[in-house]
């Protein structure tokens, strides 16, 4: 029997009576646990047998019938792309990009719309239990402002390409704009938001742009994001231009190291997997986007076996179409089973780790978030488990991956602040967001009507 040690200070918040999953490596579920929070950080995660007195706290949350776990970490998102969700589906990637996405980004998207879109995305992310998101897009300063207002933890990354882009009409200025982005925003949610860069891909950025962008992020010790080996077409194009496949090409440029996050990493040779492992590159796996765009299936068990750190991402809402990590977990766990004909691959507990602890590692935030442990940020979610589709409960990890969903998230806490309580958004005003979204959707359809009539 474990002795109950009194907490030295009264906690700000005590969540008790809960089934607690800490996601610390090797830790067993705590059936009657509590989590004490002080100053935005976790003070204690302990078992408390029924009948024992509760440690002192200013606020108590009785989580009977609920599960407490670390918040989910979305390692790849393009928040403002919620505007393009459901606008054009079931098209070939190239046609989708050139007929729909690029014209809308060039002719319709504005800083204000990027901001509103990011607020809308933030609402969806919070309702789905995401506490930390890595976002990469244009007008990223506006995205950053929105995510800060929402109270999320975020790694925001200004997009870099070598052709005109929203907010970057002359691409010769792309690095100047990128550096300015990194040097700004420190006043927004200190400690919660970081500002870095995202090169779109090896085929849309020149070698110089790739090297210089990576240099800016390396100087500041921040992650560098890039879509890598997403499609077979990309591999062929890079091979034709450089004589190397995308992974080898980036390695020749000196871009592969522990600060690089390779997004997608679908088309990898066995040697590429070992190279990524040797260099310490982290991978963001986005299974829904890869399926919907028919890009392929990333070799996740092979990457994990080689020692690569892998997290999960949704990608943008136009290619998913949800910003829902529960859906990503469900698909991530199933895809390797189908691909290799082996149902033992990517078991549930490991899949939950990818969506939490490992995702935090991918973003370089492993010491701050991703598990529930004293000293770490109080970034956690509480799921309502006392429901028909989650009853009976034998193995919580199994339910989280194979049976639970975003709608089961009842409360969300980031750095000790409630963003969601009883499924009510506390930092965002949904009715006014919904009204903005309706009006802007009308303007986007009018924009496309105008294009068609030209
Ligand atoms: Zn993407």
Boltz pocket constraint, residues with backbone or C-beta under 6 A from the ligand:
constraints:
  - pocket:
      binder: B
      contacts: [[A, 76], [A, 77], [A, 78], [A, 227], [A, 263], [A, 315], [A, 316]]
      max_distance: 6.0
